[in-house]
């Protein structure tokens, strides 16, 4: 096989593998002092609920607290579930 074809196939497979996992969406990012960050994240659930005439996808909200290293990299992150099964329309 051609090397370019193999590389192309590997790239396509890796894109499908990454796109299958639910993505956390960053809502807010704050610094807490000099060595901590706090982030509010929204993670879509895999199931939907019926709301009137349409199905609504629910979300879970997480608070992520991380320590910052001297070179500004996050480590020792801890996620805490804040809200569960939230209808996104209820927030606005």
N, C-alpha and C positions, 0 to 999 in steps of 0.2 A: 504494500500500500504506500501511497504517497505520504510523506511526513506532514505536509500541510493538511491533508485530509484528516489524519489522526489528531492533529492539534485542534482542528475545527470541531471534530466530534467531541473531544474532551471539554472544550469550552462550552459547547451546547449542553452537554450533560451537567456540567457544574452550574450553569445558569438555571436549569430546571431544578436542581437540588436546592439551590438557595431560594428560589421563588416559592417553594412549597411550604416553607416554615412561615408561621404568622409573624408579622413584623411589629415591633413595639414602636410607637410613634411618640416622639419627644414633645411634650406639651409645654413644660417650663424647665428652666435650668437656673439654679441660684448657687452662689458661693456662700458657705457658712464658715466664717473666719478665714484663716489663711490656708487650712489644710483639709477642708471637707467641701463636697458638693452635694446638693440635693436636686433630684430630677423627678418630675412628675411624668409618668409614662402611661400611654393608653395601649392596651393589647386587645385586638378584636377576638371575640370568641368564635368558635367554629360553628355553633348552632345559631338559629334564628328563631324569633317568636313572631306570632301573628299579631298585628296591631291594626285592627280595622280591616281594610282591603289589601294591605300589603304586609310582607314579611320585613321585620326589622332586625338587623344584626346588632347584638348587644356587645358591650365592651367591659373590660375590667381595667381599673386604674391602680397603678402601683407608685409607691414612693421609693426611689433608689437613693441611698446614702453611700457615698464613696469617700475614701481617703485619697488625698493628693500627695504624690511623691514630690521631692524637690524639683524634678524635671517636668512637673505638671501632667503626669500620667495617673489615671485612676486605678486604684487597687482596693482590694478588700471591700467590694461592693455588696450591699445587702438590699434585697427587694422586699417591700412590705405591701401586701394587698390592702388598699384603702377602700375602694368601692368595687362591688361585684355585680354583674348583670345590669349594667347601666345602659339605658336607652340614650343614644347620643343627642336626641332632640330635647331631652329633659334638661340639658345643661345650658341651652341658649334661649 
